């Protein structure tokens, strides 16, 4: 009996131990999601009559700095960037000021998301250290939103600046001077807020500052600006639209790349470009074409013996003359490349690009046939600037077309002719395409340009309207399209950018808020309220 009692007690104790072992097993615990806490700062945050050169920030745990050079925004900007350290985990962050501070000025150090706890990377979001070299902290602010003037997606890390209107203010401040106050949208915000501003009148500017030097470089940077000066205090929210200026036209010295061609690089718009190539006083006939994918043109000329040539360039008020030594080099060869391979869209034309400019076309040596070898009527057109020959045919559904060009059908500018060329393409069924009707409402002015783009902003289809509010886009490839409307103020059938010095804003662009899903064998009827 006693033996059985001891046996029962032993079993009970064993079960208790096992139960306790299970209950006490180690787990990972809850994940730390709490941001670091600032325990103290020396001098204190929001200090006045600041005279120091070093600031120490003490936190409740070990923190680390992440992308502090990109995240930290100092307003007003300093000529010499403050040093922030250490870059290794620490409970103390030190700021060393290397610049001479302005008198009676409120300074703000916005760390963005650059301060994180060491273990989990929880950011101390938008922490600001603020001090004044005067007797009080400026407390006014200005805010608003950033948009891209043309594209649906906004840029990240956009600087927003206030330039004080004083006796030194002029139109060149954005090119030569740093702003009085600055903030940055960093990598996710579409809105901005500049705080700790003193009362006054300011120029408000947004800038995609590629070089991060707080100065506008039209070659690289986008800019947006408020046309009217802003008086602060002001409770209004301002919208700034970023755009890339079209540069003033200018050229660089031409380079001879073959025995009969020059490459002339340029900036700006070459639309009204005029070129004269001379040997002494003799004008040499030329053909000017676009160099693919580059801001350059090709200047073609027939073989000529000369030690040097002169190239005169004119575009509006711009005039430039170049003299260069002509060298003997190999000539270009004549070749052809089809722009359309296999599938031919209902809206496309079959297109061939020539390597040299063409001057003669013999359609009697060209033939288009269908899959039954029946001749198909066609017409051709040639774009001399892009060196593209286009064939216009009916394009019946589910057809196979063969394009044949016999020798001598095409002749280039130095009388070289093509060899036999043969290309095959197919077309889709009509049910493979979708149709879209766009119904515009609340159009405030005409004309408008209605465009369909992909998610990269490439224009896939476009319609120009001087009065119609219903526009049809037929035979669209199945896809999700972005729809936008451009108010074409100067009626030139294209979107025009702005210009800071001329105080010219870009033409207005309005996006439909959602993508439009066009499917094969579907008709979509979409209303677009331009006031929404």
Phi, psi and omega per residue, in radians:
X1 nan -0.842 3.116
X2 -1.101 -0.657 -3.141
X3 -1.099 -0.742 3.124
X4 -1.115 -0.627 3.133
X5 -1.112 -0.803 3.134
X6 -1.085 -0.663 3.127
X7 -1.088 -0.755 -3.136
X8 -1.114 -0.739 3.136
X9 -1.118 -0.697 -3.135
X10 -1.091 -0.793 3.135
X11 -1.095 -0.727 -3.141
X12 -1.100 -0.727 3.101
X13 -1.126 -0.703 3.138
X14 -1.089 -0.782 3.125
X15 -1.095 -0.667 3.126
X16 -1.107 -0.750 3.140
X17 -1.088 -0.786 3.135
X18 -1.077 -0.758 3.139
X19 -1.078 -0.746 3.131
X20 -1.137 -0.632 3.141
X21 -1.107 -0.738 3.124
X22 -1.130 -0.762 -3.072
X23 -1.168 -0.484 -3.068
X24 -1.718 0.184 -3.141
X25 -1.124 2.524 -3.028
X26 -1.407 2.330 3.056
X27 -2.087 2.998 -3.111
X28 -1.256 -0.393 -3.111
X29 1.357 3.108 -3.136
X30 -1.310 2.470 3.122
X31 -1.274 2.409 3.107
X32 -1.255 2.060 3.124
X33 -2.099 0.164 -3.071
X34 -1.582 2.300 3.129
X35 -1.233 2.751 3.068
X36 -1.046 2.705 3.136
X37 -2.060 2.292 3.087
X38 -1.334 2.057 -3.133
X39 -1.503 -0.671 -3.094
X40 -2.807 2.750 3.042
X41 -2.441 2.468 -3.121
X42 -2.282 1.985 -0.116
X43 -1.094 2.919 -3.111
X44 -1.099 2.573 3.008
X45 -1.020 2.497 -3.127
X46 1.215 0.510 3.075
X47 -1.243 2.639 3.024
X48 -2.017 2.918 -3.101
X49 0.919 0.733 -3.081
X50 -1.232 2.296 -3.128
X51 -2.238 -0.061 -2.963
X52 -1.381 3.117 3.091
X53 -2.206 -0.061 -3.101
X54 -2.430 2.419 3.130
X55 -2.211 2.357 3.100
X56 -2.095 2.249 3.140
X57 -1.987 2.136 -3.100
X58 -1.918 2.245 -3.067
X59 -1.953 2.902 -3.086
X60 -1.425 -0.094 3.131
X61 -2.684 3.026 3.110
X62 -1.206 2.304 3.131
X63 -2.177 2.856 3.088
X64 -2.368 2.733 3.130
X65 -1.726 2.314 -3.129
X66 -2.229 2.087 3.125
X67 0.922 0.674 -3.065
X68 -1.115 -0.539 3.141
X69 -1.142 -0.506 3.131
X70 -1.634 -0.563 -3.046
X71 -1.457 -0.628 -3.037
X72 -1.239 2.165 3.094
X73 -2.015 2.079 3.110
X74 -1.830 2.172 -3.119
X75 -2.282 2.202 -0.086
X76 -1.121 2.667 3.131
X77 -1.052 2.593 3.099
X78 -1.859 2.551 3.124
X79 -1.119 -0.732 3.110
X80 -1.892 2.089 -3.039
X81 -1.124 2.289 3.110
X82 -1.070 2.613 3.089
X83 -1.625 2.237 -3.136
X84 -2.094 2.211 -3.077
X85 -2.699 2.923 0.037
X86 -1.485 2.867 3.083
X87 -1.531 -0.151 3.059
X88 -1.645 2.783 -3.112
X89 -0.986 2.397 -3.110
X90 -2.823 2.783 3.040
X91 -1.564 -0.125 -3.119
X92 -2.184 2.249 3.023
X93 -1.914 2.317 -3.101
X94 -1.989 2.382 3.057
X95 -2.016 2.137 3.060
X96 -1.879 2.119 -3.127
X97 -1.552 2.175 -3.091
X98 -1.840 -0.131 -3.070
X99 -1.767 2.832 3.006
X100 -1.445 2.162 -3.080
X101 -1.368 2.507 3.094
X102 -1.311 2.609 3.125
X103 -1.287 2.611 3.050
X104 0.845 0.848 -3.084
X105 -2.269 2.388 3.047
X106 -1.590 2.189 3.136
X107 -1.892 2.495 3.113
X108 -2.247 2.257 3.026
X109 -1.908 1.801 3.126
X110 -1.729 2.006 -3.064
X111 -1.492 -0.001 3.133
X112 1.006 -2.124 3.088
X113 -2.055 0.522 -3.033
X114 -1.455 -0.259 3.114
X115 -1.751 2.087 -3.127
X116 -2.251 2.687 2.994
X117 -1.262 2.660 -2.974
X118 -1.236 -0.549 -3.014
X119 -1.463 -0.917 -3.019
X120 -1.871 -0.139 -3.136
X121 1.295 0.429 3.085
X122 -1.239 2.148 -3.073
X123 -1.431 2.538 2.943
X124 -1.512 1.582 -2.881
X125 -1.198 2.182 3.023
X126 0.973 0.670 3.086
X127 -1.173 2.346 3.136
X128 -2.143 2.352 2.950
X129 -1.931 2.197 -2.996
X130 -2.245 2.426 3.018
X131 -2.606 2.886 3.115
X132 -2.246 2.426 3.038
X133 -1.445 -0.103 3.077
X134 -1.816 -2.813 -3.031
X135 -1.603 -0.025 3.119
X136 -2.652 2.807 3.107
X137 -1.633 2.166 3.049
X138 -1.147 2.424 -2.991
X139 -2.235 0.110 -3.137
X140 -1.421 2.869 -3.097
X141 -2.614 2.871 3.058
X142 -2.492 2.483 -3.076
X143 -2.538 3.043 3.139
X144 2.942 -2.691 -3.067
X145 -2.341 2.720 3.120
X146 -1.955 2.352 3.020
X147 -2.323 2.754 2.929
X148 -1.542 2.378 -3.057
X149 -1.149 -0.521 -3.091
X150 -2.036 -0.783 -3.025
X151 -1.516 2.651 -3.129
X152 -1.260 -0.613 -3.094
X153 -1.588 2.323 3.137
X154 -1.451 2.718 3.027
X155 -1.286 2.670 2.982
X156 -1.618 2.902 3.111
X157 0.893 0.989 3.082
X158 -1.689 2.231 3.092
X159 -1.466 2.401 3.053
X160 -2.094 2.254 -2.904
X161 -2.276 2.598 2.989
X162 -2.071 2.160 3.066
X163 -1.834 2.139 -3.088
X164 -1.239 2.323 3.099
X165 -1.524 1.797 3.121
X166 -2.372 -2.861 -3.083
X167 -1.233 -0.185 3.093
X168 -1.739 -0.050 -3.042
X169 -1.296 2.369 3.005
X170 -2.704 3.132 -3.050
X171 -1.173 -0.275 -3.077
X172 -1.629 0.116 -3.052
X173 -1.059 -0.620 -3.096
X174 -1.215 -0.365 -3.137
X175 -1.579 -0.536 -2.943
X176 -2.039 -0.403 -3.016
X177 -2.096 2.695 3.030
X178 -1.489 2.681 -3.094
X179 -1.279 2.873 3.063
X180 -1.270 -0.711 3.137
X181 -2.331 2.656 -3.094
X182 -2.642 2.576 2.935
X183 -2.465 3.140 -3.103
X184 -2.568 2.470 -3.138
X185 -1.355 -0.110 -3.092
X186 0.940 -2.512 -2.941
X187 -1.764 0.055 -3.055
X188 -2.450 -0.290 -3.027
X189 -1.511 2.552 3.013
X190 -1.914 -0.067 3.120
X191 -1.996 2.874 3.122
X192 -2.444 2.746 3.043
X193 -2.619 2.089 3.059
X194 -1.785 2.083 -3.070
X195 -1.965 3.010 3.122
X196 1.004 0.804 -3.142
X197 -1.771 2.492 3.066
X198 -1.556 2.757 -3.133
X199 -1.083 2.498 3.126
X200 2.816 -2.985 3.132
X201 -1.966 2.359 -3.006
X202 -2.434 2.707 2.899
X203 -1.633 2.208 -3.111
X204 -1.787 2.166 -3.037
X205 -2.380 2.470 2.954
X206 -1.975 2.565 -3.068
X207 -2.613 2.260 2.910
X208 -1.516 1.640 -2.932
X209 -1.591 1.619 -3.041
X210 -1.060 -0.716 -3.090
X211 -1.539 -0.060 3.132
X212 0.951 0.673 3.136
X213 -1.917 0.123 3.105
X214 1.064 0.466 3.080
X215 -2.352 2.541 -3.031
X216 -1.444 2.130 3.045
X217 -2.025 1.766 -3.048
X218 -1.017 -0.410 3.132
X219 -1.141 -0.596 -3.006
X220 -2.084 -0.586 -2.951
X221 -1.586 2.616 2.884
X222 -1.617 2.692 3.132
X223 -2.456 2.634 2.990
X224 -2.486 2.592 -3.059
X225 -2.661 2.704 3.008
X226 -1.539 2.120 -3.054
X227 -1.099 -0.747 3.105
X228 -1.544 2.579 3.085
X229 -1.179 2.651 -3.094
X230 -1.837 2.196 3.055
X231 -1.671 2.257 -3.129
X232 -2.052 2.249 0.332
X233 -1.314 2.581 -3.124
X234 -2.742 2.184 -3.114
X235 -1.585 -0.016 -3.110
X236 -1.232 2.640 2.985
X237 -1.783 2.273 -3.030
X238 -1.879 2.442 3.069
X239 -1.860 2.184 3.141
X240 -1.981 2.254 -3.106
X241 -1.884 2.069 -3.112
X242 -1.415 2.400 3.098
X243 -2.544 2.751 3.048
X244 -1.732 2.125 3.136
X245 -1.165 2.575 2.944
X246 -1.414 2.087 -3.066
X247 -1.173 2.641 3.011
X248 -1.049 2.456 -3.043
X249 -1.215 2.357 2.967
X250 -2.795 2.796 -3.087
X251 -2.123 2.881 3.024
X252 -1.995 2.874 -3.064
X253 -1.009 2.305 -3.107
X254 -1.177 2.676 3.120
X255 -2.128 2.251 3.066
X256 -1.412 2.077 -3.080
X257 -1.833 -0.423 3.039
X258 -2.462 -3.125 -3.101
X259 -1.154 -0.304 -3.067
X260 -2.386 0.502 -3.126
X261 -2.625 2.435 2.991
X262 -1.995 2.604 2.988
X263 -1.937 2.168 -3.132
X264 -2.025 1.931 3.100
X265 -1.424 2.680 -3.115
X266 -2.614 2.876 2.917
X267 -2.086 2.661 3.089
X268 1.567 -2.769 -3.053
X269 -1.748 2.085 -3.091
X270 -1.555 0.233 -2.968
X271 -0.927 -0.751 -3.089
X272 -1.835 0.507 -3.101
X273 -1.179 2.315 3.050
X274 -2.204 2.390 -3.060
X275 -2.299 2.398 3.057
X276 -2.282 2.112 3.104
X277 -1.789 2.249 -3.049
X278 -2.258 2.538 2.917
X279 -1.996 1.741 -2.972
X280 1.150 -2.134 3.092
X281 -1.671 -0.062 -3.109
X282 -1.468 2.235 3.100
X283 -1.502 2.198 -3.132
X284 -1.635 2.178 3.109
X285 -1.029 2.391 -3.132
X286 -2.368 2.800 2.960
X287 -2.206 2.265 -3.114
X288 -1.882 2.194 3.133
X289 -2.308 2.854 -3.134
X290 -1.351 2.359 3.003
X291 -1.478 2.109 -3.008
X292 -1.020 2.314 2.998
X293 1.139 0.275 3.123
X294 -2.342 2.707 3.015
X295 -1.459 1.208 -3.099
X296 -2.646 2.722 2.991
X297 -2.100 2.750 3.074
X298 -1.821 2.275 3.110
X299 -1.918 1.909 -3.078
X300 -1.709 2.458 3.087
X301 -2.555 2.682 3.131
X302 -1.265 2.725 3.128
X303 -0.921 2.311 -3.101
X304 -2.573 2.496 3.073
X305 -1.583 2.137 3.138
X306 -2.882 2.563 3.065
X307 -1.415 -0.647 3.138
X308 -2.582 2.752 3.127
X309 -2.321 2.775 3.090
X310 -2.086 2.333 3.111
X311 -2.054 2.047 3.095
X312 -1.763 2.254 -3.087
X313 -2.070 2.366 3.090
X314 -2.453 2.463 3.059
X315 -2.713 1.736 -3.039
X316 1.114 -2.172 3.135
X317 -1.445 -0.134 -3.105
X318 -1.447 2.267 3.090
X319 -2.433 2.372 -3.119
X320 -2.638 2.501 3.139
X321 -2.240 2.376 3.137
X322 -2.179 2.388 2.985
X323 -2.014 2.296 -3.094
X324 -2.503 2.702 3.128
X325 -1.406 2.260 3.115
X326 -1.501 2.339 3.131
X327 -2.030 2.678 3.085
X328 -1.439 2.115 -3.136
X329 -2.424 2.932 3.085
X330 -1.150 2.603 3.089
X331 -1.452 2.765 3.008
X332 -1.182 2.700 3.014
X333 -1.769 2.669 -3.141
X334 -1.526 2.148 3.097
X335 -2.535 2.926 -3.063
X336 -2.378 2.485 -3.139
X337 -2.309 2.178 3.085
X338 -1.312 2.358 3.077
X339 -1.411 -0.411 -3.137
X340 -1.858 2.167 3.094
X341 -1.994 2.250 3.097
X342 1.063 -1.594 -3.013
X343 -1.304 2.208 3.122
X344 -1.898 2.040 3.138
X345 -1.155 2.709 3.125
X346 -1.055 -0.550 -3.079
X347 -1.642 -0.192 -3.091
X348 -1.531 2.778 2.970
X349 -1.927 2.468 3.067
X350 -1.153 2.238 -2.972
X351 -2.286 2.374 3.057
X352 -2.079 2.312 3.066
X353 -1.824 2.324 3.135
X354 -1.701 2.600 3.134
X355 -1.345 -0.352 3.087
X356 -2.273 2.717 -3.119
X357 -1.091 2.409 3.092
X358 -1.728 2.572 -3.124
X359 -2.244 -0.318 -3.127
X360 -2.314 2.500 -3.092
X361 -2.400 2.136 -3.129
X362 -1.977 1.683 -3.078
X363 -1.214 -0.281 3.088
X364 -1.183 -0.303 3.116
X365 -1.815 0.284 3.093
X366 -2.080 2.557 -3.134
X367 -2.600 2.428 3.035
X368 -2.145 2.237 3.122
X369 -2.228 2.726 3.103
X370 -1.676 -2.981 -3.049
X371 -1.172 -0.301 3.074
X372 -1.681 0.221 -3.128
X373 1.118 0.398 3.077
X374 -1.522 2.343 3.132
X375 -1.111 2.436 -3.134
X376 -2.002 2.318 3.107
X377 -1.175 2.490 -3.133
X378 -2.615 2.793 2.955
X379 -2.270 2.728 3.133
X380 -2.146 2.698 3.007
X381 -2.499 2.628 -3.080
X382 -2.232 2.217 3.056
X383 -1.682 1.828 -3.046
X384 -1.136 -0.557 -3.076
X385 -1.250 -0.673 -3.140
X386 -1.698 -0.093 -3.140
X387 1.068 0.763 -3.086
X388 -2.077 2.227 3.060
X389 -1.769 2.185 -3.064
X390 -2.032 2.444 3.095
X391 -1.923 2.231 3.087
X392 -1.857 2.058 3.139
X393 -2.291 2.901 -3.094
X394 -1.101 -0.566 -3.139
X395 1.031 1.202 3.043
X396 -1.238 2.689 -3.127
X397 -1.210 2.641 3.079
X398 0.895 0.806 3.131
X399 -1.985 2.763 2.976
X400 -2.082 2.145 -3.109
X401 -1.970 2.485 3.082
X402 -2.090 2.204 3.131
X403 -1.858 2.137 3.137
X404 -2.146 2.303 3.067
X405 -2.178 2.009 -3.123
X406 -1.345 2.834 3.100
X407 -0.942 2.355 3.124
X408 1.562 0.004 3.102
X409 -1.175 -0.561 -3.095
X410 -2.204 2.407 3.137
X411 -2.266 2.283 -3.136
X412 -1.583 -3.091 -2.979
X413 -1.243 -0.227 3.051
X414 -1.964 0.478 3.004
X415 1.168 0.378 3.018
X416 -1.551 2.433 -3.054
X417 -1.956 2.812 -3.133
X418 -1.319 2.689 2.872
X419 -1.477 -3.105 3.130
X420 -1.091 2.283 3.119
X421 -2.110 2.412 3.136
X422 -2.517 2.272 -3.124
X423 -2.385 2.568 3.109
X424 -2.195 2.397 3.079
X425 -2.433 2.781 3.098
X426 -2.152 2.821 3.059
X427 -2.099 2.762 -3.124
X428 -1.588 3.015 3.010
X429 -1.292 2.650 3.099
X430 -1.052 -0.510 -3.133
X431 -1.307 -0.145 3.091
X432 -1.397 -0.168 -3.105
X433 -1.871 2.781 3.014
X434 -2.080 2.825 3.133
X435 -2.146 2.542 -3.135
X436 -2.313 2.203 2.985
X437 -1.885 2.221 3.116
X438 -1.868 2.138 3.124
X439 -1.887 1.936 -3.098
X440 -1.533 2.376 3.023
X441 -2.209 2.692 3.129
X442 0.992 0.781 3.042
X443 -1.329 2.112 -3.044
X444 -1.447 -0.364 3.096
X445 -2.864 2.731 3.050
X446 -2.046 2.771 0.020
X447 -1.404 2.886 3.050
X448 -2.261 2.701 3.005
X449 -1.975 2.174 3.121
X450 -1.885 2.149 -3.032
X451 -2.203 2.549 2.970
X452 -1.929 2.253 -3.118
X453 -2.226 2.894 2.969
X454 -1.576 -3.058 -3.077
X455 -1.235 -0.214 3.076
X456 -1.553 -0.140 -3.114
X457 1.625 0.051 3.096
X458 -1.238 2.320 -3.127
X459 -1.372 2.119 -3.118
X460 -1.773 -0.445 3.107
X461 -2.757 2.582 -3.072
X462 -2.589 2.503 3.063
X463 -2.351 2.435 3.119
X464 -1.895 2.301 -3.092
X465 -2.324 2.271 3.067
X466 -1.735 -0.224 3.093
X467 -2.756 -0.458 -3.082
X468 -1.231 2.403 3.095
X469 -1.833 -0.133 3.043
X470 -1.984 2.113 -3.087
X471 -2.227 2.389 -3.077
X472 -1.859 2.311 3.013
X473 -1.989 1.846 -3.037
X474 -1.750 2.701 3.049
X475 0.955 0.905 3.106
X476 -1.509 2.467 3.018
X477 -1.158 2.407 3.109
X478 -1.010 2.178 -3.102
X479 -3.061 3.013 2.995
X480 -1.718 2.134 -3.035
X481 -1.913 2.572 2.969
X482 -1.727 2.279 -3.073
X483 -1.890 2.306 3.080
X484 -2.488 2.720 3.105
X485 -2.154 2.326 3.104
X486 -1.943 2.204 2.998
X487 -1.408 1.850 -3.016
X488 -1.484 1.416 -2.990
X489 -1.079 -0.633 -3.103
X490 -1.737 0.138 2.993
X491 1.033 0.577 -3.128
X492 -1.763 0.152 3.053
X493 1.128 0.474 3.032
X494 -2.671 2.739 3.122
X495 -1.300 2.363 3.136
X496 -1.986 2.337 3.134
X497 -1.359 -3.132 -3.133
X498 -1.792 -3.032 3.128
X499 -2.641 2.159 -3.059
X500 -1.162 -0.892 -3.073
X501 -1.090 -0.578 3.115
X502 -1.491 0.000 -3.095
X503 0.934 0.680 -3.108
X504 -1.783 2.122 3.097
X505 -1.464 2.652 3.099
X506 -1.185 2.773 3.089
X507 -1.110 2.539 -3.020
X508 -1.299 2.389 3.108
X509 -2.177 2.300 3.125
X510 -2.131 2.263 -3.113
X511 -1.783 2.440 2.932
X512 -1.184 2.368 -2.947
X513 -1.166 -0.377 -3.091
X514 -2.172 2.749 2.996
X515 -1.216 2.602 3.118
X516 -1.856 2.133 -3.087
X517 -1.580 1.907 3.098
X518 -1.811 2.170 -3.106
X519 -2.035 2.786 3.123
X520 -1.060 2.393 3.097
X521 1.107 0.476 3.092
X522 -2.074 2.605 2.973
X523 -2.016 2.136 -3.137
X524 -1.888 2.276 3.094
X525 -2.007 1.923 -2.999
X526 -2.123 2.160 3.037
X527 -1.534 2.358 -3.130
X528 -2.175 1.816 3.108
X529 -1.494 1.979 -3.060
X530 -1.348 -0.048 3.067
X531 -1.674 -0.090 -3.040
X532 -1.312 nan nan
